[in-house]
C-alpha cells in the first residue's frame, strides 16, 4: 500500500509539473516577451490563412480569439507571466480532422514565421519542443 501511495504521488507530481509553466522565463525573453509573441502570432496566423494546406481548416474560426489564445499559450509554455485559459488541445481540434501532414505543415509555417521575426534558432527549437508533444491531442486522423 505504501509503495502504491509513493508511486501515485510521484505520478501526480510528474503530472502537475508537466502542466505547469516553466519557471525559467529565458525562452519568453528570447521570443521578445509579450510584444514579440503578438507580432509572431499575427504573422503566423497570416501565413496559416494564406497557405492552401492550412487555410481550409480555419474557415469557421474567429481569428481575433484564436490569436489571443495562441499568444497566451505560447507565453505560458515559454515561461512568461500568462495563464492559458482556452480549450484543451483535444477539445480545440476535435472536429477538424487533422492528419500528421497538417500538423507538419503548421510546424513548417511556424518555423518560417519565427525566421521572419528574427527569432534565434535555439529559441525556435525550444518553443517547438514545448509544442511537439501536443501532436497526441491534435492529430485525429491518419
Ligand atoms: C502543436 C500544434 C498546435 C497548437 C499548439 C495549437 C494551438 C491552438 C490553440 C491555442 C487554439 C485556440 C483554442 C481555443 O480557441 O480555445 C487552437 C485552435 C485551432 N487550431 Fe490549433 N494548434 C495546433 C495545431 C493545429 C493544426 C495542425 C491545425 C490545422 C492545420 C490547427 C487548427 C486550429 C483551428 C482551425 C483552431 C480554431 C478552432 C475553432 O475555430 O474553434 N491547429 N489551436
Backbone and ligand atoms as CSV (ligand in chain L), in Angstrom:
chain,resi,resn,atom,element,x,y,z
A,1,UNK,N,N,0.833,-1.222,0.000
A,1,UNK,CA,C,0.000,0.000,0.000
A,1,UNK,C,C,0.861,1.263,0.000
A,2,UNK,N,N,1.931,1.223,0.897
A,2,UNK,CA,C,2.818,2.387,0.986
A,2,UNK,C,C,3.489,2.628,-0.372
A,3,UNK,N,N,3.939,1.509,-0.957
A,3,UNK,CA,C,4.623,1.610,-2.242
A,3,UNK,C,C,3.679,2.209,-3.299
A,4,UNK,N,N,2.429,1.752,-3.229
A,4,UNK,CA,C,1.433,2.263,-4.183
A,4,UNK,C,C,1.242,3.775,-4.020
A,5,UNK,N,N,1.172,4.203,-2.735
A,5,UNK,CA,C,0.953,5.639,-2.481
A,5,UNK,C,C,2.140,6.475,-2.947
A,6,UNK,N,N,3.341,5.934,-2.745
A,6,UNK,CA,C,4.533,6.673,-3.201
A,6,UNK,C,C,4.508,6.785,-4.722
A,7,UNK,N,N,4.202,5.669,-5.376
A,7,UNK,CA,C,4.147,5.675,-6.847
A,7,UNK,C,C,3.098,6.674,-7.327
A,8,UNK,N,N,1.935,6.653,-6.647
A,8,UNK,CA,C,0.846,7.548,-7.041
A,8,UNK,C,C,1.264,9.008,-6.865
A,9,UNK,N,N,1.892,9.322,-5.721
A,9,UNK,CA,C,2.248,10.732,-5.500
A,9,UNK,C,C,3.335,11.164,-6.469
A,10,UNK,N,N,4.250,10.253,-6.821
A,10,UNK,CA,C,5.272,10.612,-7.817
A,10,UNK,C,C,4.617,10.884,-9.170
A,11,UNK,N,N,3.653,10.034,-9.512
A,11,UNK,CA,C,2.960,10.212,-10.801
A,11,UNK,C,C,2.217,11.545,-10.827
A,12,UNK,N,N,1.564,11.886,-9.717
A,12,UNK,CA,C,0.804,13.146,-9.662
A,12,UNK,C,C,1.741,14.352,-9.710
A,13,UNK,N,N,2.903,14.236,-9.042
A,13,UNK,CA,C,3.897,15.320,-9.107
A,13,UNK,C,C,4.330,15.521,-10.551
A,14,UNK,N,N,4.586,14.414,-11.247
A,14,UNK,CA,C,5.019,14.492,-12.647
A,14,UNK,C,C,3.960,15.187,-13.485
A,15,UNK,N,N,2.707,14.841,-13.225
A,15,UNK,CA,C,1.592,15.422,-13.978
A,15,UNK,C,C,1.502,16.922,-13.718
A,16,UNK,N,N,1.581,17.286,-12.427
A,16,UNK,CA,C,1.488,18.702,-12.063
A,16,UNK,C,C,2.636,19.466,-12.707
A,17,UNK,N,N,3.814,18.851,-12.690
A,17,UNK,CA,C,4.980,19.517,-13.251
A,17,UNK,C,C,4.811,19.727,-14.754
A,18,UNK,N,N,4.309,18.691,-15.424
A,18,UNK,CA,C,4.158,18.776,-16.884
A,18,UNK,C,C,3.171,19.880,-17.270
A,19,UNK,N,N,2.187,20.138,-16.405
A,19,UNK,CA,C,1.163,21.117,-16.774
A,19,UNK,C,C,1.511,22.528,-16.319
A,20,UNK,N,N,2.536,22.634,-15.487
A,20,UNK,CA,C,2.928,23.959,-15.004
A,20,UNK,C,C,3.758,24.679,-16.062
A,21,UNK,N,N,3.651,26.003,-16.100
A,21,UNK,CA,C,4.523,26.767,-16.982
A,21,UNK,C,C,5.940,26.647,-16.447
A,22,UNK,N,N,6.924,26.560,-17.355
A,22,UNK,CA,C,8.292,26.518,-16.852
A,22,UNK,C,C,8.591,27.808,-16.073
A,23,UNK,N,N,9.306,27.654,-14.931
A,23,UNK,CA,C,9.576,28.825,-14.092
A,23,UNK,C,C,10.611,29.744,-14.749
A,24,UNK,N,N,11.441,29.155,-15.634
A,24,UNK,CA,C,12.519,29.906,-16.260
A,24,UNK,C,C,11.970,30.746,-17.427
A,25,UNK,N,N,12.055,32.067,-17.336
A,25,UNK,CA,C,11.469,32.910,-18.388
A,25,UNK,C,C,12.409,33.181,-19.566
A,26,UNK,N,N,13.531,32.443,-19.670
A,26,UNK,CA,C,14.516,32.789,-20.709
A,26,UNK,C,C,13.958,32.609,-22.128
A,27,UNK,N,N,13.129,31.591,-22.313
A,27,UNK,CA,C,12.557,31.404,-23.663
A,27,UNK,C,C,11.567,32.534,-23.980
A,28,UNK,N,N,10.762,32.899,-23.002
A,28,UNK,CA,C,9.810,34.016,-23.170
A,28,UNK,C,C,10.578,35.281,-23.598
A,29,UNK,N,N,11.702,35.514,-22.961
A,29,UNK,CA,C,12.517,36.694,-23.290
A,29,UNK,C,C,13.082,36.580,-24.703
A,30,UNK,N,N,13.575,35.368,-25.043
A,30,UNK,CA,C,14.165,35.167,-26.380
A,30,UNK,C,C,13.120,35.326,-27.491
A,31,UNK,N,N,11.864,35.135,-27.142
A,31,UNK,CA,C,10.789,35.288,-28.140
A,31,UNK,C,C,10.304,36.742,-28.212
A,32,UNK,N,N,10.920,37.605,-27.418
A,32,UNK,CA,C,10.562,39.033,-27.470
A,32,UNK,C,C,9.443,39.416,-26.524
A,33,UNK,N,N,9.257,38.608,-25.475
A,33,UNK,CA,C,8.220,38.859,-24.464
A,33,UNK,C,C,6.838,39.007,-25.130
A,34,UNK,N,N,5.907,39.627,-24.448
A,34,UNK,CA,C,4.517,39.653,-24.930
A,34,UNK,C,C,4.415,40.333,-26.307
A,35,UNK,N,N,5.117,41.456,-26.469
A,35,UNK,CA,C,5.032,42.182,-27.747
A,35,UNK,C,C,5.583,41.334,-28.893
A,36,UNK,N,N,6.663,40.606,-28.628
A,36,UNK,CA,C,7.247,39.730,-29.647
A,36,UNK,C,C,6.291,38.599,-30.005
A,37,UNK,N,N,5.603,38.066,-28.998
A,37,UNK,CA,C,4.653,36.968,-29.252
A,37,UNK,C,C,3.442,37.455,-30.035
A,38,UNK,N,N,2.996,38.680,-29.750
A,38,UNK,CA,C,1.862,39.235,-30.509
A,38,UNK,C,C,2.268,39.385,-31.980
A,39,UNK,N,N,3.476,39.896,-32.234
A,39,UNK,CA,C,3.967,40.035,-33.623
A,39,UNK,C,C,4.094,38.659,-34.288
A,40,UNK,N,N,4.650,37.698,-33.538
A,40,UNK,CA,C,4.832,36.351,-34.094
A,40,UNK,C,C,3.486,35.725,-34.457
A,41,UNK,N,N,2.537,35.796,-33.537
A,41,UNK,CA,C,1.233,35.153,-33.760
A,41,UNK,C,C,0.467,35.852,-34.892
A,42,UNK,N,N,0.618,37.163,-35.004
A,42,UNK,CA,C,-0.010,37.895,-36.128
A,42,UNK,C,C,0.513,37.371,-37.458
A,43,UNK,N,N,1.844,37.324,-37.558
A,43,UNK,CA,C,2.485,36.890,-38.799
A,43,UNK,C,C,2.187,35.412,-39.090
A,44,UNK,N,N,2.252,34.590,-38.050
A,44,UNK,CA,C,1.994,33.155,-38.180
A,44,UNK,C,C,0.568,32.919,-38.683
A,45,UNK,N,N,-0.387,33.644,-38.105
A,45,UNK,CA,C,-1.790,33.461,-38.496
A,45,UNK,C,C,-2.000,33.908,-39.946
A,46,UNK,N,N,-1.377,35.022,-40.324
A,46,UNK,CA,C,-1.486,35.486,-41.717
A,46,UNK,C,C,-0.994,34.380,-42.660
A,47,UNK,N,N,0.121,33.753,-42.290
A,47,UNK,CA,C,0.673,32.679,-43.127
A,47,UNK,C,C,-0.228,31.444,-43.153
A,48,UNK,N,N,-0.802,31.095,-41.983
A,48,UNK,CA,C,-1.702,29.922,-41.930
A,48,UNK,C,C,-2.905,30.128,-42.846
A,49,UNK,N,N,-3.397,31.384,-42.880
A,49,UNK,CA,C,-4.591,31.683,-43.677
A,49,UNK,C,C,-4.264,31.828,-45.161
A,50,UNK,N,N,-2.982,32.029,-45.489
A,50,UNK,CA,C,-2.582,32.193,-46.891
A,50,UNK,C,C,-2.107,30.877,-47.497
A,51,UNK,N,N,-1.887,29.876,-46.665
A,51,UNK,CA,C,-1.319,28.611,-47.136
A,51,UNK,C,C,-2.451,27.624,-47.443
A,52,UNK,N,N,-2.469,27.120,-48.648
A,52,UNK,CA,C,-3.536,26.219,-49.085
A,52,UNK,C,C,-3.629,24.937,-48.269
A,53,UNK,N,N,-2.557,24.582,-47.556
A,53,UNK,CA,C,-2.584,23.347,-46.763
A,53,UNK,C,C,-3.319,23.559,-45.441
A,54,UNK,N,N,-3.307,24.770,-44.911
A,54,UNK,CA,C,-3.910,25.009,-43.592
A,54,UNK,C,C,-5.142,25.922,-43.624
A,55,UNK,N,N,-5.223,26.788,-44.630
A,55,UNK,CA,C,-6.331,27.764,-44.678
A,55,UNK,C,C,-7.719,27.119,-44.537
A,56,UNK,N,N,-7.996,25.990,-45.248
A,56,UNK,CA,C,-9.363,25.445,-45.186
A,56,UNK,C,C,-9.821,25.110,-43.767
A,57,UNK,N,N,-8.882,24.723,-42.911
A,57,UNK,CA,C,-9.245,24.332,-41.541
A,57,UNK,C,C,-9.760,25.535,-40.740
A,58,UNK,N,N,-9.377,26.744,-41.160
A,58,UNK,CA,C,-9.682,27.944,-40.364
A,58,UNK,C,C,-10.910,28.707,-40.857
A,59,UNK,N,N,-11.671,28.109,-41.813
A,59,UNK,CA,C,-12.734,28.920,-42.421
A,59,UNK,C,C,-13.865,29.294,-41.451
A,60,UNK,N,N,-14.051,28.510,-40.390
A,60,UNK,CA,C,-15.111,28.824,-39.411
A,60,UNK,C,C,-14.563,29.546,-38.171
A,61,UNK,N,N,-13.258,29.790,-38.148
A,61,UNK,CA,C,-12.606,30.258,-36.913
A,61,UNK,C,C,-12.713,31.764,-36.712
A,62,UNK,N,N,-12.972,32.167,-35.471
A,62,UNK,CA,C,-12.943,33.593,-35.116
A,62,UNK,C,C,-11.481,33.958,-34.860
A,63,UNK,N,N,-10.887,34.596,-35.852
A,63,UNK,CA,C,-9.436,34.802,-35.860
A,63,UNK,C,C,-8.923,35.642,-34.675
A,64,UNK,N,N,-9.571,36.744,-34.295
A,64,UNK,CA,C,-9.040,37.506,-33.150
A,64,UNK,C,C,-8.953,36.657,-31.873
A,65,UNK,N,N,-9.966,35.821,-31.644
A,65,UNK,CA,C,-9.955,34.948,-30.457
A,65,UNK,C,C,-8.824,33.917,-30.571
A,66,UNK,N,N,-8.689,33.324,-31.755
A,66,UNK,CA,C,-7.624,32.335,-31.973
A,66,UNK,C,C,-6.255,32.950,-31.660
A,67,UNK,N,N,-6.026,34.167,-32.169
A,67,UNK,CA,C,-4.724,34.821,-31.945
A,67,UNK,C,C,-4.488,35.072,-30.459
A,68,UNK,N,N,-5.526,35.550,-29.790
A,68,UNK,CA,C,-5.395,35.843,-28.352
A,68,UNK,C,C,-5.024,34.577,-27.571
A,69,UNK,N,N,-5.703,33.467,-27.917
A,69,UNK,CA,C,-5.446,32.201,-27.227
A,69,UNK,C,C,-4.029,31.708,-27.492
A,70,UNK,N,N,-3.596,31.852,-28.748
A,70,UNK,CA,C,-2.264,31.359,-29.113
A,70,UNK,C,C,-1.159,32.172,-28.421
A,71,UNK,N,N,-1.361,33.488,-28.329
A,71,UNK,CA,C,-0.377,34.325,-27.618
A,71,UNK,C,C,-0.286,33.859,-26.163
A,72,UNK,N,N,-1.429,33.663,-25.521
A,72,UNK,CA,C,-1.421,33.220,-24.116
A,72,UNK,C,C,-0.743,31.866,-23.956
A,73,UNK,N,N,-1.034,30.963,-24.899
A,73,UNK,CA,C,-0.454,29.622,-24.795
A,73,UNK,C,C,1.064,29.670,-24.986
A,74,UNK,N,N,1.521,30.388,-26.027
A,74,UNK,CA,C,2.968,30.490,-26.270
A,74,UNK,C,C,3.648,31.185,-25.096
A,75,UNK,N,N,2.982,32.193,-24.539
A,75,UNK,CA,C,3.517,32.924,-23.383
A,75,UNK,C,C,3.673,31.958,-22.199
A,76,UNK,N,N,2.649,31.188,-21.943
A,76,UNK,CA,C,2.696,30.263,-20.794
A,76,UNK,C,C,3.772,29.199,-20.974
A,77,UNK,N,N,3.803,28.548,-22.152
A,77,UNK,CA,C,4.765,27.442,-22.315
A,77,UNK,C,C,6.212,27.940,-22.397
A,78,UNK,N,N,6.390,29.233,-22.678
A,78,UNK,CA,C,7.760,29.761,-22.745
A,78,UNK,C,C,8.200,30.361,-21.411
A,79,UNK,N,N,7.365,30.223,-20.377
A,79,UNK,CA,C,7.757,30.697,-19.047
A,79,UNK,C,C,7.361,32.132,-18.767
A,80,UNK,N,N,6.487,32.687,-19.606
A,80,UNK,CA,C,6.026,34.065,-19.392
A,80,UNK,C,C,4.913,34.140,-18.355
A,81,UNK,N,N,4.549,35.362,-17.975
A,81,UNK,CA,C,3.558,35.555,-16.906
A,81,UNK,C,C,2.120,35.515,-17.420
A,82,UNK,N,N,1.739,34.416,-18.041
A,82,UNK,CA,C,0.393,34.304,-18.620
A,82,UNK,C,C,-0.222,32.977,-18.208
A,83,UNK,N,N,-1.539,32.950,-18.183
A,83,UNK,CA,C,-2.236,31.694,-17.924
A,83,UNK,C,C,-3.153,31.433,-19.116
A,84,UNK,N,N,-2.881,30.360,-19.838
A,84,UNK,CA,C,-3.725,29.989,-20.978
A,84,UNK,C,C,-5.079,29.508,-20.453
A,85,UNK,N,N,-6.156,30.147,-20.916
A,85,UNK,CA,C,-7.488,29.762,-20.426
A,85,UNK,C,C,-8.379,29.241,-21.550
A,86,UNK,N,N,-7.765,28.899,-22.681
A,86,UNK,CA,C,-8.536,28.395,-23.807
A,86,UNK,C,C,-8.893,26.926,-23.640
A,87,UNK,N,N,-9.461,26.384,-24.707
A,87,UNK,CA,C,-9.861,24.977,-24.695
A,87,UNK,C,C,-8.619,24.094,-24.624
A,88,UNK,N,N,-8.771,22.902,-24.048
A,88,UNK,CA,C,-7.628,21.985,-24.072
A,88,UNK,C,C,-7.424,21.526,-25.524
A,89,UNK,N,N,-6.217,21.062,-25.828
A,89,UNK,CA,C,-5.847,20.810,-27.222
A,89,UNK,C,C,-6.724,19.753,-27.892
A,90,UNK,N,N,-7.191,18.774,-27.116
A,90,UNK,CA,C,-8.045,17.733,-27.697
A,90,UNK,C,C,-9.391,18.342,-28.117
A,91,UNK,N,N,-9.981,19.101,-27.210
A,91,UNK,CA,C,-11.290,19.701,-27.495
A,91,UNK,C,C,-11.190,20.736,-28.619
A,92,UNK,N,N,-10.121,21.535,-28.609
A,92,UNK,CA,C,-9.989,22.620,-29.604
A,92,UNK,C,C,-9.899,22.069,-31.031
A,93,UNK,N,N,-9.352,20.860,-31.176
A,93,UNK,CA,C,-9.107,20.333,-32.524
A,93,UNK,C,C,-9.976,19.130,-32.874
A,94,UNK,N,N,-10.928,18.819,-32.000
A,94,UNK,CA,C,-11.677,17.562,-32.126
A,94,UNK,C,C,-12.397,17.388,-33.457
A,95,UNK,N,N,-12.973,18.444,-33.995
A,95,UNK,CA,C,-13.796,18.277,-35.205
A,95,UNK,C,C,-13.079,18.706,-36.476
A,96,UNK,N,N,-11.765,18.824,-36.415
A,96,UNK,CA,C,-11.040,19.401,-37.555
A,96,UNK,C,C,-10.371,18.363,-38.466
A,97,UNK,N,N,-10.457,17.075,-38.094
A,97,UNK,CA,C,-9.844,16.012,-38.909
A,97,UNK,C,C,-8.391,16.325,-39.267
A,98,UNK,N,N,-7.599,16.585,-38.279
A,98,UNK,CA,C,-6.193,16.942,-38.525
A,98,UNK,C,C,-5.341,15.676,-38.657
A,99,UNK,N,N,-4.590,15.615,-39.761
A,99,UNK,CA,C,-3.689,14.489,-40.024
A,99,UNK,C,C,-2.249,14.940,-39.750
A,100,UNK,N,N,-1.336,13.953,-39.765
A,100,UNK,CA,C,0.078,14.235,-39.495
A,100,UNK,C,C,0.608,15.283,-40.471
A,101,UNK,N,N,0.213,15.165,-41.743
A,101,UNK,CA,C,0.740,16.128,-42.728
A,101,UNK,C,C,0.271,17.561,-42.421
A,102,UNK,N,N,-0.942,17.707,-41.853
A,102,UNK,CA,C,-1.444,19.041,-41.478
A,102,UNK,C,C,-0.606,19.594,-40.328
A,103,UNK,N,N,-0.322,18.713,-39.372
A,103,UNK,CA,C,0.495,19.115,-38.221
A,103,UNK,C,C,1.883,19.557,-38.702
A,104,UNK,N,N,2.475,18.756,-39.595
A,104,UNK,CA,C,3.811,19.097,-40.108
A,104,UNK,C,C,3.787,20.409,-40.874
A,105,UNK,N,N,2.706,20.646,-41.621
A,105,UNK,CA,C,2.587,21.902,-42.378
A,105,UNK,C,C,2.561,23.076,-41.407
A,106,UNK,N,N,1.781,22.944,-40.327
A,106,UNK,CA,C,1.699,24.034,-39.342
A,106,UNK,C,C,3.064,24.298,-38.698
A,107,UNK,N,N,3.798,23.240,-38.385
A,107,UNK,CA,C,5.127,23.415,-37.775
A,107,UNK,C,C,6.069,24.123,-38.758
A,108,UNK,N,N,6.004,23.716,-40.031
A,108,UNK,CA,C,6.864,24.337,-41.057
A,108,UNK,C,C,6.533,25.844,-41.178
A,109,UNK,N,N,5.252,26.165,-41.157
A,109,UNK,CA,C,4.825,27.570,-41.284
A,109,UNK,C,C,5.257,28.368,-40.039
A,110,UNK,N,N,5.179,27.728,-38.873
A,110,UNK,CA,C,5.634,28.405,-37.653
A,110,UNK,C,C,7.142,28.687,-37.725
A,111,UNK,N,N,7.894,27.734,-38.272
A,111,UNK,CA,C,9.339,27.953,-38.417
A,111,UNK,C,C,9.620,29.123,-39.359
A,112,UNK,N,N,8.878,29.171,-40.478
A,112,UNK,CA,C,9.058,30.280,-41.435
A,112,UNK,C,C,8.765,31.606,-40.734
A,113,UNK,N,N,7.712,31.611,-39.939
A,113,UNK,CA,C,7.308,32.827,-39.264
A,113,UNK,C,C,8.355,33.242,-38.221
A,114,UNK,N,N,8.887,32.278,-37.483
A,114,UNK,CA,C,9.917,32.595,-36.480
A,114,UNK,C,C,11.170,33.115,-37.170
A,115,UNK,N,N,11.527,32.523,-38.322
A,115,UNK,CA,C,12.671,33.033,-39.105
A,115,UNK,C,C,12.423,34.489,-39.487
A,116,UNK,N,N,11.227,34.756,-40.006
A,116,UNK,CA,C,10.885,36.105,-40.470
A,116,UNK,C,C,10.931,37.120,-39.326
A,117,UNK,N,N,10.673,36.659,-38.100
A,117,UNK,CA,C,10.714,37.547,-36.928
A,117,UNK,C,C,12.124,37.687,-36.362
A,118,UNK,N,N,13.076,36.956,-36.961
A,118,UNK,CA,C,14.462,37.027,-36.487
A,118,UNK,C,C,14.685,36.321,-35.162
A,119,UNK,N,N,13.832,35.357,-34.840
A,119,UNK,CA,C,13.997,34.599,-33.588
A,119,UNK,C,C,15.151,33.604,-33.759
A,120,UNK,N,N,16.036,33.581,-32.778
A,120,UNK,CA,C,17.238,32.727,-32.852
A,120,UNK,C,C,16.841,31.249,-32.981
A,121,UNK,N,N,17.661,30.497,-33.704
A,121,UNK,CA,C,17.386,29.090,-33.993
A,121,UNK,C,C,17.169,28.273,-32.708
A,122,UNK,N,N,18.004,28.538,-31.693
A,122,UNK,CA,C,17.882,27.809,-30.421
A,122,UNK,C,C,16.526,28.052,-29.776
A,123,UNK,N,N,16.071,29.297,-29.805
A,123,UNK,CA,C,14.768,29.633,-29.215
A,123,UNK,C,C,13.653,28.987,-30.035
A,124,UNK,N,N,13.809,28.974,-31.338
A,124,UNK,CA,C,12.804,28.320,-32.209
A,124,UNK,C,C,12.635,26.865,-31.777
A,125,UNK,N,N,13.774,26.193,-31.617
A,125,UNK,CA,C,13.718,24.774,-31.269
A,125,UNK,C,C,13.138,24.541,-29.878
A,126,UNK,N,N,13.407,25.459,-28.974
A,126,UNK,CA,C,12.857,25.311,-27.618
A,126,UNK,C,C,11.340,25.463,-27.631
A,127,UNK,N,N,10.825,26.418,-28.421
A,127,UNK,CA,C,9.372,26.560,-28.498
A,127,UNK,C,C,8.761,25.316,-29.159
A,128,UNK,N,N,9.383,24.865,-30.250
A,128,UNK,CA,C,8.847,23.681,-30.942
A,128,UNK,C,C,8.851,22.457,-30.023
A,129,UNK,N,N,9.880,22.360,-29.174
A,129,UNK,CA,C,9.959,21.215,-28.251
A,129,UNK,C,C,8.802,21.239,-27.245
A,130,UNK,N,N,8.341,22.437,-26.876
A,130,UNK,CA,C,7.189,22.531,-25.968
A,130,UNK,C,C,5.895,22.137,-26.678
A,131,UNK,N,N,5.813,22.455,-27.979
A,131,UNK,CA,C,4.558,22.228,-28.708
A,131,UNK,C,C,4.458,20.813,-29.294
A,132,UNK,N,N,5.618,20.231,-29.647
A,132,UNK,CA,C,5.609,18.949,-30.367
A,132,UNK,C,C,4.793,17.850,-29.678
A,133,UNK,N,N,4.909,17.693,-28.343
A,133,UNK,CA,C,4.142,16.598,-27.714
A,133,UNK,C,C,2.627,16.752,-27.857
A,134,UNK,N,N,2.163,17.947,-28.207
A,134,UNK,CA,C,0.721,18.172,-28.346
A,134,UNK,C,C,0.150,17.432,-29.566
A,135,UNK,N,N,1.037,16.873,-30.390
A,135,UNK,CA,C,0.545,16.148,-31.574
A,135,UNK,C,C,-0.412,15.032,-31.165
A,136,UNK,N,N,-0.201,14.497,-29.955
A,136,UNK,CA,C,-1.057,13.386,-29.486
A,136,UNK,C,C,-2.502,13.822,-29.339
A,137,UNK,N,N,-2.717,15.081,-28.957
A,137,UNK,CA,C,-4.094,15.571,-28.783
A,137,UNK,C,C,-4.669,16.155,-30.075
A,138,UNK,N,N,-3.774,16.658,-30.942
A,138,UNK,CA,C,-4.222,17.434,-32.105
A,138,UNK,C,C,-4.533,16.535,-33.315
A,139,UNK,N,N,-3.688,15.521,-33.530
A,139,UNK,CA,C,-3.859,14.660,-34.717
A,139,UNK,C,C,-4.938,13.608,-34.421
A,140,UNK,N,N,-5.970,13.613,-35.264
A,140,UNK,CA,C,-7.080,12.678,-35.009
A,140,UNK,C,C,-7.345,11.733,-36.186
A,141,UNK,N,N,-6.719,12.003,-37.336
A,141,UNK,CA,C,-6.923,11.083,-38.473
A,141,UNK,C,C,-5.580,10.684,-39.078
A,142,UNK,N,N,-5.573,9.561,-39.780
A,142,UNK,CA,C,-4.340,9.037,-40.421
A,142,UNK,C,C,-3.936,9.914,-41.579
L,1,LIG,C1,C,1.225,21.996,-31.664
L,1,LIG,C2,C,0.311,22.295,-32.555
L,1,LIG,C3,C,-0.846,23.202,-32.277
L,1,LIG,C4,C,-1.048,24.075,-31.253
L,1,LIG,C5,C,-0.123,24.420,-30.098
L,1,LIG,C6,C,-2.352,24.692,-31.462
L,1,LIG,C7,C,-2.919,25.639,-30.626
L,1,LIG,C8,C,-4.210,26.079,-30.731
L,1,LIG,C9,C,-4.878,26.949,-29.789
L,1,LIG,C10,C,-4.246,27.540,-28.537
L,1,LIG,C11,C,-6.145,27.139,-30.218
L,1,LIG,C12,C,-7.232,28.007,-29.552
L,1,LIG,C13,C,-8.188,27.167,-28.712
L,1,LIG,C14,C,-9.352,27.998,-28.206
L,1,LIG,O1,O,-9.970,28.726,-29.009
L,1,LIG,O2,O,-9.678,27.930,-27.004
L,1,LIG,C15,C,-6.269,26.404,-31.454
L,1,LIG,C16,C,-7.407,26.366,-32.242
L,1,LIG,C17,C,-7.392,25.943,-33.550
L,1,LIG,N1,N,-6.421,25.218,-34.181
L,1,LIG,FE1,FE,-4.679,24.664,-33.365
L,1,LIG,N2,N,-2.901,24.163,-32.603
L,1,LIG,C18,C,-2.020,23.255,-33.130
L,1,LIG,C19,C,-2.187,22.526,-34.285
L,1,LIG,C20,C,-3.144,22.785,-35.217
L,1,LIG,C21,C,-3.177,22.247,-36.572
L,1,LIG,C22,C,-2.157,21.254,-37.143
L,1,LIG,C23,C,-4.254,22.784,-37.183
L,1,LIG,C24,C,-4.754,22.572,-38.599
L,1,LIG,C25,C,-3.972,22.683,-39.637
L,1,LIG,C26,C,-4.922,23.640,-36.224
L,1,LIG,C27,C,-6.084,24.346,-36.459
L,1,LIG,C28,C,-6.783,25.022,-35.490
L,1,LIG,C29,C,-8.076,25.656,-35.727
L,1,LIG,C30,C,-8.840,25.685,-37.050
L,1,LIG,C31,C,-8.466,26.228,-34.496
L,1,LIG,C32,C,-9.747,27.012,-34.206
L,1,LIG,C33,C,-10.872,26.088,-33.873
L,1,LIG,C34,C,-12.135,26.907,-33.644
L,1,LIG,O3,O,-12.480,27.697,-34.538
L,1,LIG,O4,O,-12.727,26.786,-32.563
L,1,LIG,N3,N,-4.215,23.619,-35.058
L,1,LIG,N4,N,-5.097,25.771,-31.734
